[in-house]
Each structure stands twice: as C-alpha cells, then as structure tokens.
Amino acid sequence: PRFAFNKTMSNYIWPELGEKLRNPIVFQTVTAGQSAGSGPKANGYEATILIDVCKAILKASAERKLTKSQANVATQASIIVSASAKAGIQGLVEVARRFCG
C-alpha cells in the first residue's frame, strides 16, 4: 500500500483497488509445532490484487511517470504479469485436456 499510494502511483490506483489495498484481510498465522491460530496476526490480500497493482505500475511506466528509482519495479511488474499469463494459459490447457481428453 505504501508504494501504491505514493504521489505518482496514486493516480493509477482505481477506487476499487484502492479500497482493497486499504482493507487487507487479517488472518492468524500458524507456527510449526503450535496449535492453529497461535501465531501472530498478519495482513493479506486477494491474489488477483497483485496483477491489478502490476497493471497500474505498467500503465504509469508506459506514460513515463515513474522515477528512475522506480524503473526496476516496472520491470518486476512486467515479469509477474508475463509469468501469470503463461501459468494461466498452462492451467487453461490442462483443464481443457481433462474435459476433452
């Protein structure tokens, strides 16, 4: 959230995404060897938020709004989106193979 709401990125975070980032899912962690729910609380997010944040970063990058120090974040966002697309296609093919198979 700190990166997403900085001066530059706040212009690229749409309202629904901003709401999700401001309201993380609080969960109880599990520590090996201890009873369930005995660990400290932590914040999490829906998995799809990662792709949404990456898309916002890539849009800011395409519009040349990122600083030089943020350029590596755009590279990382591109890698995540590309890897996710590849994994998604592989999953789709696997499902199709099971049903058509």
SULPEWO-V886185 format. One record per backbone hydrogen bond with DSSP energy under -0.5 kcal/mol. CO is the residue of the C=O (numbers start at 1). NH is the residue of the N-H. E is the energy in kcal/mol with one decimal. If there is no record, write none. Layout:
co & nh & e
CO & NH & E
CO & NH & E
This chain:
co & nh & e
1 & 5 & -2.1
3 & 6 & -1.5
6 & 10 & -2.4
8 & 11 & -1.3
9 & 12 & -2.5
9 & 13 & -0.7
12 & 14 & -0.8
14 & 18 & -2.6
15 & 19 & -2.4
16 & 20 & -1.9
17 & 21 & -2.3
18 & 22 & -2.0
19 & 23 & -1.0
24 & 26 & -0.6
25 & 44 & -2.2
27 & 29 & -0.5
27 & 42 & -2.6
29 & 39 & -1.5
31 & 34 & -2.2
35 & 38 & -1.6
40 & 29 & -2.3
42 & 27 & -2.7
44 & 25 & -3.1
46 & 49 & -1.5
47 & 50 & -1.2
47 & 51 & -0.5
48 & 52 & -1.8
49 & 53 & -2.8
50 & 54 & -2.3
51 & 55 & -2.5
52 & 56 & -2.0
53 & 57 & -2.4
54 & 58 & -2.6
55 & 59 & -2.1
56 & 60 & -2.3
57 & 61 & -2.4
58 & 62 & -2.6
59 & 63 & -1.7
60 & 65 & -2.9
61 & 64 & -1.9
67 & 70 & -1.0
67 & 71 & -0.6
68 & 71 & -0.9
70 & 73 & -0.8
70 & 74 & -1.3
71 & 75 & -1.6
72 & 76 & -2.2
73 & 77 & -2.5
74 & 78 & -2.2
75 & 79 & -2.0
76 & 80 & -2.3
77 & 81 & -2.5
78 & 82 & -2.4
79 & 83 & -2.6
80 & 84 & -2.4
81 & 85 & -2.3
82 & 86 & -2.2
83 & 87 & -2.5
84 & 88 & -2.6
85 & 89 & -2.3
86 & 90 & -2.3
87 & 91 & -2.4
88 & 92 & -2.4
89 & 93 & -2.5
90 & 94 & -2.1
91 & 95 & -2.2
92 & 96 & -2.5
93 & 97 & -2.5
94 & 98 & -1.9
95 & 99 & -2.0
96 & 100 & -2.7
97 & 101 & -1.4
